Structures are given as structure tokens and as C-alpha cells.
Amino acid sequence: MMKVGLIGGRDAKGRNGVFRMNAQTGQTSMIVEKKGAARIAMESPDGRSLYYLGMAPDGDRAAYYRRDLASGEETILLRMPNPAYGSLSPDGRYLAVNNAVVPREPRGVLLVPTSGGEAREVIHVDAPQRAFFFAWTPDGRSLLAQKHLDNQAVEMWKVPLDGSESAKLELKTAADVRNPLKVHPDGRQVVLQVPRKPEQIWALENFLTASK
């Protein structure tokens, strides 16, 4: 089976944009060309829409776009003063985006409707803490978020999107975890990169269902 993925970057011809890449052959095809750099790119579950992080046309430095792949029509879903990590929910209804007013010091996570509308903050921490990388649970009802504390520790929290109480998971990781989390479809395992020499990738099992 051919495996493909979406990447943002620049091709050998010097064109910036979003590309579809065949993971087996390395061949790429351009989906959208942008004057500024395009970064994070995600496709909707039905394959009709593309969501990506690019440069804002004016004013703010960055924006998340929704592009209709049939018509090519684009809509700005969120403008930001700085580029920030984002992730599409499993059902394609929401983008979760770091609220990073100061680069590399995000204070929360915004929930952005992909159909359009106002973003709302679902995770917030006060300085000097940071709410850094996060991931969706497979059912799309919660986010797993890392809260970086001022004592260099990192806490993992499960944050429901319906407003119910968040739960702290019995897990602590190094403060300089640099990459997003990956949650297994069974909802019971999460993979994250732990900075060691040499670097390590940890698979953590059976802790999501045990949280109170």
C-alpha cells in the first residue's frame, strides 16, 4: 500500500508551499504554492480540505489557513503574532493551536472551529509555567497537554473539551521534551521523545485509563 504524507517546505525549484510526499519513493507533488514559508500541514478526514500554517498576508506574522482542495478557495481561521504548533482533531472539527504570544513560551492552547468562528482557550497557565506540546485523544473529546513548571518538571494533563474537570496523569518527563506527543488509536499508549544521549523514544502504556 502506498503511504503518503503532507509536508510544508521548499522544493528543488525554490518554490515554497505544501507538498504531498510518497513515503516509499520520496516523490513529491505540490498541493499549494505560497510566497512565504508553509509549515505544519494537515488534511481533513474526508480529504476535501487542507489546513496549514503559513505567513499572514499582512499585520500578524503567521496564520492557519483552510483550503478547499476542489475549488482552491482559502480561508484564514486564526491569525497569530508568532508561528505555533497546531493539530487537527480526529473528526476534523477543530484545530488545537498553542497560544504563543511570546515565541517558545506558550501560555495555553486555543480551540479553533474549522468551519469558522471564534477561537476559545481550553488550556491556560500563568508565567513562568508553559503549556507546550499536546495531542488529541482518539475520540477527539480531550487533549493531553504537557505543562512545563518553574522547577523544570513537566506534568501531563488530560483536558476534556466539554469544560469538565481536567485530570493530572501520574507521569512526569524531562522539562526539555521537544517534540509533539503521539497517541495510539487504542487510547492507552502515548509515544514521546525524551532528550538523552543518545536520544530515546519512550512508549508509555496503560496510564490514560487509570487517571482519576
C-alpha positions in Angstrom: 0.0 0.0 0.0 1.3 3.4 -1.0 1.9 5.6 2.1 1.7 9.4 1.6 2.1 12.3 3.9 1.9 16.1 3.8 4.9 18.4 4.4 5.5 22.1 4.2 8.7 23.3 2.8 10.6 24.3 -0.4 11.3 22.1 -3.4 14.3 21.9 -5.7 12.9 24.7 -7.9 12.8 27.1 -5.0 9.0 27.0 -4.6 7.5 27.3 -1.1 4.3 25.5 -0.3 2.6 22.3 0.9 3.6 19.1 -0.8 2.2 15.5 -0.8 5.1 13.1 -0.4 5.2 9.3 -1.2 7.0 7.9 1.8 8.2 4.9 -0.2 9.7 6.6 -3.2 10.3 10.1 -1.8 8.5 11.7 -4.8 6.6 14.9 -4.0 3.8 16.8 -5.7 2.8 20.4 -4.8 -0.7 21.0 -3.4 -0.5 24.7 -2.8 2.3 27.2 -3.6 2.9 30.1 -1.1 5.2 33.1 -1.3 6.1 32.7 2.3 7.1 29.5 4.0 4.3 27.0 4.7 4.9 24.7 7.7 2.6 22.4 9.5 0.1 20.8 7.1 -2.9 18.5 7.8 -5.7 17.0 5.7 -9.3 16.7 6.8 -10.6 13.1 7.3 -12.8 13.3 4.2 -9.8 14.5 2.1 -11.7 17.7 1.0 -9.8 20.3 3.0 -6.2 21.2 3.7 -5.1 23.0 6.9 -1.7 24.6 7.1 0.4 27.2 8.9 1.7 29.9 6.7 2.6 33.6 6.7 -0.3 36.1 7.2 -0.9 38.4 4.3 -0.4 41.5 6.4 -0.1 42.5 10.0 0.4 39.4 12.1 3.4 37.1 11.4 1.5 33.8 11.0 -1.9 32.3 10.2 -3.7 29.0 10.0 -5.5 28.5 6.7 -8.2 26.2 5.5 -8.0 25.4 1.8 -10.8 23.7 -0.2 -8.9 21.2 -2.3 -11.6 21.2 -5.1 -12.0 24.9 -5.6 -8.7 26.2 -4.2 -10.6 28.7 -2.0 -8.8 29.7 1.2 -10.0 31.0 4.5 -7.9 32.3 7.4 -9.0 30.5 10.6 -6.6 32.1 13.0 -4.1 34.9 12.9 -1.1 34.9 15.3 1.8 37.1 16.3 4.1 34.1 16.1 4.1 30.7 14.4 2.8 28.0 16.8 2.2 24.2 16.8 -1.3 23.0 15.8 -3.1 19.7 15.5 -6.3 18.7 13.8 -8.9 16.8 15.8 -9.7 13.2 14.7 -13.1 14.3 13.4 -11.7 17.3 11.6 -14.0 19.8 13.5 -11.3 21.6 15.4 -7.7 22.8 15.3 -5.9 23.0 18.6 -3.2 25.6 18.5 -0.6 26.8 21.0 -1.4 30.3 22.3 2.2 31.6 21.9 2.3 35.4 22.2 5.9 35.1 23.1 8.0 32.6 20.9 8.6 29.3 22.7 6.7 30.4 25.8 3.1 29.3 25.1 0.7 30.1 27.9 -2.2 28.0 26.7 -4.0 26.1 23.9 -6.7 27.6 21.7 -9.5 25.6 20.1 -10.3 26.8 16.6 -13.5 25.6 14.8 -12.5 24.5 11.3 -15.9 25.7 10.0 -15.1 29.2 11.1 -15.9 31.1 14.2 -14.2 32.4 17.4 -11.3 30.5 19.0 -11.5 29.8 22.7 -8.8 28.9 25.2 -9.1 25.4 26.7 -5.8 25.3 28.5 -4.2 28.2 30.3 -1.2 28.5 32.6 0.4 31.6 34.2 4.1 32.6 33.8 6.6 31.2 34.4 4.8 28.0 33.5 4.2 27.0 29.9 1.7 24.7 28.1 3.8 23.2 25.4 3.1 20.1 23.3 -0.2 18.4 23.2 -2.1 15.6 21.4 -5.7 14.6 20.8 -7.2 11.5 22.4 -8.6 9.1 19.7 -12.2 10.1 20.5 -11.4 13.8 19.9 -13.0 14.7 23.3 -9.9 15.6 25.2 -6.4 16.9 24.8 -3.3 15.5 26.5 -1.1 18.5 27.4 2.4 19.0 28.9 2.6 21.7 31.5 6.2 22.9 32.0 6.6 24.0 35.6 9.1 26.6 37.0 11.0 23.8 38.8 12.0 22.2 35.5 9.5 19.4 35.9 6.8 18.5 33.3 3.3 17.4 34.2 0.9 15.6 31.9 -2.8 16.6 32.0 -5.9 15.2 30.3 -8.1 18.2 29.4 -11.7 17.5 28.4 -13.1 19.9 25.8 -16.6 19.9 27.4 -15.5 22.0 30.3 -15.4 19.2 32.9 -12.5 19.0 35.3 -9.0 18.3 34.0 -7.1 15.3 35.4 -3.4 15.2 36.2 -1.8 11.9 35.0 0.7 10.1 37.0 3.5 10.8 34.7 6.5 13.2 34.7 9.0 13.8 31.9 12.1 15.9 31.4 11.5 19.6 31.0 13.1 19.9 27.6 10.9 17.4 25.7 10.9 19.0 22.2 8.5 17.1 20.0 4.7 16.6 19.9 3.2 13.5 21.6 1.7 10.7 19.6 -1.3 8.8 21.0 -2.0 5.3 19.8 -5.5 4.7 18.3 -6.4 2.4 21.2 -6.1 5.4 23.6 -3.9 3.5 26.0 -0.4 4.3 24.8 1.5 7.5 24.1 4.9 8.0 22.5 7.2 10.9 23.1 10.8 11.7 22.5 13.0 12.0 25.7 16.2 14.0 25.4 19.0 11.7 26.4 22.4 11.0 25.0 21.8 9.1 22.8 18.2 10.3 22.4 15.4 7.9 23.3 11.8 7.3 22.3 9.5 6.1 25.1 6.3 4.2 24.7 4.1 4.7 27.8 1.3 2.2 28.3 -1.9 1.8 30.4 -1.8 5.2 32.1 -4.7 7.1 30.4 -7.4 4.8 31.5 -6.1 4.7 35.1 -6.2 8.5 35.6 -8.7 9.9 38.2 
